[in-house]
Amino acid sequence: MPLVTVKLVANEKMGDFYFTKNQEAKAKELLKSGAYTEAGSFFLNEEGEAAAEEIFDMTNNPGRQYEREKYYGRKRSLSVGDIVNVDGADWLCCSMGWWKLP
């Protein structure tokens, strides 16, 4: 079971991802500057992009509110610019899907 850690970008930096074509470069820049905070860690059956998608669904799907609060608390939903780390690999939530950061 992979360890999955959610990293939320600072609220004031979220909009940066909507106005840049190179979301990967923006995420790397913000990671270096400390603009991300760890929101929680979980063990999941899914791996890689599927694990990132599972966390996205859990935090955004109203039908999973009970599960969300149990494992994730009342933190904000995953959104564009946030990162899900799955066993050491960072997956960036993009405006269309996921991008594995090198």
N, C-alpha and C positions, 0 to 999 in steps of 0.2 A: 504494500500500500504506500503510494507516494505521499510525502509531506508537501502540502500546498500552503503557501503563505500569500496573503493579500497585501499589496502595497498601494495605498491610496495617494494620488497626487494631491498636493495642496489645493484647496478649493479655488484660490485666486489664480492658479495656473491651469485649471481645466480648460478654459476658453482658448488657451494657446494651441491646443490640438485641433481646434476647428478652423484655425486660420493658417495652418502650415501644411505644405504638401509632404514634407518629410517628417512624419510623426515619429519614426524611429530615432532620428537625430535629436529631436526635441526631448524624447524620453531619456536618452542617454545624458543629455545636457542637464536635465532636471534631477536625474539620479545622482550625478556628480555633485550637484549643488545642495543636495539634502532636502529636496522638495517633496519627498515621499515619506509617509509614515506607515509603519506596519499595523494593519488592522486586525490581524488574527491568523492563526494557523490551524490546519485541519489535516486529517488523514483521509484520503478518498480512494475508492477503487479505480477511478479513472486515471489516465496518465496524459501528459502533454497537453495539447490543445483541448482535448475532451475534458480534462480536469478544470481548465480555465473556463470553459463553457458551462460546466456544472456549477461552479461558484457564481458566474454571471447570472445564471437562471435562478439560483437560490436567492440572490440578493435583489432580483428584479421581478420575480414572479409573485404576484399577490397571493396565489394559491399555496405558496410555500412559506407564508409569514411565520407560522409556528416554528418550523425548522430553522428559518433564518434567525429568529430571536434566540433560539436554543443554542445555536453554534456560533453565531456571528454578532449577536446583540442588536442594538439599534443604530449601528453605524450606517452611513449612507450607502446606497446601491453602487455597485461597480459601474463605471462609465468610461467613456473614451479618455485615454491617457493613463488609466490605472494599470497596474501590473500584477499578474498572478505568477508567482514563482512555484514551479513544480519540480521538486527534487533538484534544485540548483539551476534550472533553466527558467529565464524570465520570458513571459508571454505578455506582450503589450496589447491592451484592448484598443483597437482602432475603430474608426467610424464604420468600417466594413470588415468585420471579422477580427482575427488575431494575427500578430506578427511575432515570431520568435526572435528575441534580441540576441545577437551574437555575444 
